[in-house]
């Protein structure tokens, strides 16, 4: 029992190799000595409970850093899928040196909150290419999530970058997220993009692209929307690429762009 306590303390402290060292050290003590040491440790924790909070915070920070590193490695291993997929809408110069990739769902509350931030970032960075990965993860709950994504990809294929961005912004301008988006909202957004409502056949043609996005997002370790990646179009590495899971500020997006630009 006391030996397990020593090992647990070492794990909470989360210093590399310390847990293994605790196991090895504990084996060198008799049962009576281990019980005495365990009592000292338990008494100390009772007297100083803040050490558990500190250890937990350190462990959490290390776990978050590991997740970030894993995501970054996955991004660098999937650059073509992120930046060169012809089925993925993008806006900005084709010869841009930096790209900002967003995984999003039109019914995601946080994506809706980020929409004006992304629009602001687009206006402030005319030399950056913005890549839109439609990922309707709420489709099982709200059909409009998938319908909006299908129409967006169809408009991209039929009308190009500006029409797609107009549609994209019009959907979010409704403010209708979390199941509130209607077919009428989607039809109006299509009209704002100066396009005709895509046929069922055209929408079905987008399913392969949506499946690719789903697989890619999971490969990158994203657990929800939104998810942002900012990276150089060529020469991306761990020091100039940023992965931002979740909603962030305009300042964070801009800092990631500056980092990718080498500033």
C-alpha positions in Angstrom: 0.0 0.0 0.0 2.7 2.5 1.0 4.8 1.4 -1.9 1.9 2.3 -4.3 1.7 5.7 -2.6 5.3 6.4 -3.3 4.9 5.4 -6.9 1.8 7.6 -7.2 3.6 10.6 -5.7 6.4 10.1 -8.2 3.9 10.0 -11.1 2.1 13.2 -9.8 5.4 15.0 -9.7 5.7 13.9 -13.3 9.5 14.2 -13.5 10.7 12.0 -16.4 12.0 8.7 -14.9 11.0 9.5 -11.4 8.2 6.9 -11.1 10.6 4.2 -12.2 13.2 5.4 -9.8 10.6 5.3 -7.0 9.8 1.7 -7.8 13.5 0.8 -7.8 14.2 2.7 -4.6 11.2 1.2 -2.8 12.5 -2.3 -3.5 15.6 -1.5 -1.4 13.6 -0.9 1.8 12.0 -3.3 4.1 8.2 -3.4 4.6 8.6 -1.6 7.9 10.7 1.1 6.3 8.3 1.5 3.4 5.4 1.9 5.8 7.3 4.5 7.7 8.2 6.4 4.6 4.6 6.2 3.4 3.3 7.6 6.6 5.8 10.5 6.4 4.7 11.2 2.8 1.0 10.9 3.7 1.4 13.2 6.7 3.3 15.8 4.5 0.5 15.7 1.9 -2.1 16.3 4.6 -0.1 19.2 6.0 0.6 20.6 2.6 -2.3 19.7 0.2 -1.1 22.4 -2.2 1.6 20.0 -3.5 -1.0 17.8 -5.1 -2.5 20.8 -6.9 1.0 21.8 -8.1 1.8 18.3 -9.2 -1.5 17.9 -11.0 -1.0 21.2 -12.8 2.4 20.2 -13.9 1.2 16.8 -15.1 -1.6 18.4 -17.0 0.7 20.9 -18.7 3.0 18.0 -19.7 0.1 16.1 -21.1 -1.1 19.1 -23.1 2.3 19.7 -24.4 2.6 16.1 -25.5 -0.8 16.4 -27.3 0.4 19.5 -29.1 3.6 17.8 -30.1 1.7 14.8 -31.5 -0.7 17.1 -33.4 2.2 19.1 -34.9 4.0 15.9 -36.0 0.8 14.7 -37.6 0.4 18.0 -39.4 3.9 17.9 -40.8 3.3 14.3 -42.0 0.1 15.3 -43.9 1.0 18.6 -45.6 -0.3 17.6 -49.1 -3.7 16.6 -47.7 -3.9 19.9 -45.9 -2.7 22.3 -48.6 -3.0 20.5 -52.0 -6.4 18.9 -52.0 -8.4 20.2 -55.0 -11.7 19.4 -53.3 -11.0 21.8 -50.5 -12.1 25.4 -50.8 -9.5 28.1 -50.4 -9.3 31.8 -50.6 -6.3 34.0 -51.3 -3.3 34.0 -53.7 -2.2 30.7 -55.2 1.4 31.7 -54.6 0.9 32.6 -51.0 3.8 31.7 -48.7 1.6 31.1 -45.7 -1.6 29.1 -45.3 -4.2 29.1 -42.5 -6.3 26.0 -42.4 -9.6 25.7 -40.5 -11.6 22.6 -39.7 -15.2 23.7 -38.9 -18.9 22.9 -38.7 -21.6 25.4 -39.6 -23.6 24.3 -36.6 -20.7 24.6 -34.1 -21.2 27.4 -31.6 -17.5 28.1 -31.2 -17.0 28.1 -35.0 -19.8 30.7 -35.2 -18.1 32.8 -32.6 -14.8 32.5 -34.6 -16.4 33.4 -38.0 -16.0 37.2 -37.6 -12.5 36.7 -36.2 -11.5 34.7 -39.2 -13.2 37.2 -41.6 -11.2 40.0 -39.8 -8.0 37.9 -40.2 -8.7 37.4 -43.9 -9.1 41.2 -44.5 -5.9 41.9 -42.6 -3.8 39.3 -44.5 -4.3 39.5 -48.3 -1.1 37.6 -48.8 -2.2 34.5 -46.9 -4.2 31.6 -48.3 -7.1 30.5 -46.2 -8.1 26.8 -46.5 -11.6 25.7 -45.4 -11.9 22.1 -44.3 -15.7 21.4 -44.0 -16.0 18.9 -41.1 -19.8 18.5 -40.2 -19.3 16.6 -37.0 -22.7 17.5 -35.8 -24.4 16.0 -38.8 -25.8 13.1 -36.8 -27.6 15.6 -34.5 -28.5 18.3 -37.0 -29.0 17.5 -40.7 -28.4 21.1 -41.7 -24.8 20.7 -40.6 -24.2 18.2 -43.5 -26.5 20.0 -46.0 -24.7 23.3 -45.5 -21.3 21.6 -46.0 -22.5 19.9 -49.1 -23.8 23.1 -50.6 -20.6 24.9 -49.7 -18.4 22.4 -51.5 -20.7 22.3 -54.5 -20.5 26.1 -54.8 -16.7 25.9 -54.5 -16.6 23.5 -57.5 -19.2 25.5 -59.6 -18.4 29.1 -58.8 -15.0 29.4 -57.2 -13.3 31.1 -54.3 -15.2 34.3 -54.0 -18.6 32.7 -54.3 -17.6 30.1 -51.7 -16.4 32.8 -49.2 -19.7 34.7 -49.7 -21.7 31.6 -49.0 -19.5 30.7 -46.0 -19.9 34.1 -44.4 -23.6 34.3 -45.2 -24.2 31.0 -43.3 -22.5 32.3 -40.3 -24.1 35.7 -40.6 -27.5 34.1 -39.8 -26.3 33.5 -36.3 -28.2 30.2 -36.5 -26.0 27.5 -34.9 -26.6 24.4 -32.7 -29.6 23.2 -34.7 -31.1 26.5 -35.6 -29.9 26.6 -39.2 -32.8 26.1 -41.7 -33.1 25.1 -45.3 -34.3 28.7 -46.0 -31.1 30.0 -44.4 -29.0 27.8 -46.7 -31.0 28.8 -49.8 -30.5 32.5 -49.0 -26.8 31.9 -48.5 -26.5 30.2 -51.9 -28.3 33.2 -53.5 -25.9 35.6 -51.8 -23.1 33.7 -53.5 -24.8 34.4 -56.9 -25.4 30.7 -57.4 -28.2 28.2 -58.0 -29.0 25.7 -55.3 -26.9 22.7 -56.1 -28.8 19.6 -57.1 -28.9 16.5 -55.0 -26.5 14.8 -57.4 -24.0 17.6 -57.1 -24.3 17.5 -53.3 -23.7 13.7 -53.3 -20.5 14.4 -55.3 -19.1 16.2 -52.2 -19.4 13.2 -49.9 -15.9 11.8 -50.8 -14.4 15.2 -49.9 -16.2 15.3 -46.5 -15.1 11.8 -45.8 -11.5 12.8 -46.5 -11.8 15.7 -44.2 -13.2 13.6 -41.4 -10.3 11.1 -41.7 -7.7 13.8 -41.8 -9.1 15.6 -38.8 -9.0 12.4 -36.8 -5.5 11.7 -38.0 -4.4 15.1 -36.7 -5.9 14.4 -33.4 -8.6 17.1 -33.5 -11.4 16.1 -31.1 -13.8 18.9 -32.1 -14.3 22.1 -34.0 -12.9 24.6 -34.7 -9.3 23.6 -35.3 -6.7 25.8 -36.9 -3.3 25.2 -38.5 -1.0 28.0 -39.6 2.0 27.0 -41.6 4.3 28.0 -44.5 3.2 26.5 -47.8 6.7 25.2 -48.3 9.4 24.5 -45.7 7.0 23.8 -42.8 8.6 22.5 -39.7 8.0 22.4 -35.9 9.4 25.9 -35.3 7.2 27.7 -37.9 4.0 25.8 -37.7 1.2 26.3 -35.2 -1.7 24.0 -34.3 -4.6 25.7 -32.4 -7.3 23.3 -31.3 -10.4 25.3 -30.3 -11.5 28.9 -30.4 -8.7 31.5 -30.2 -8.3 35.2 -30.4 -7.5 37.3 -33.4 -4.2 38.1 -31.8 -3.3 34.4 -31.5 -4.2 33.8 -35.2 -2.1 36.8 -36.2 0.8 35.7 -34.1 0.7 32.3 -35.7 0.8 33.9 -39.2 3.7 36.1 -38.2 5.5 33.0 -36.9 4.9 31.2 -40.2 6.2 34.2 -42.1 9.4 34.1 -40.0 8.8 37.4 -38.2 
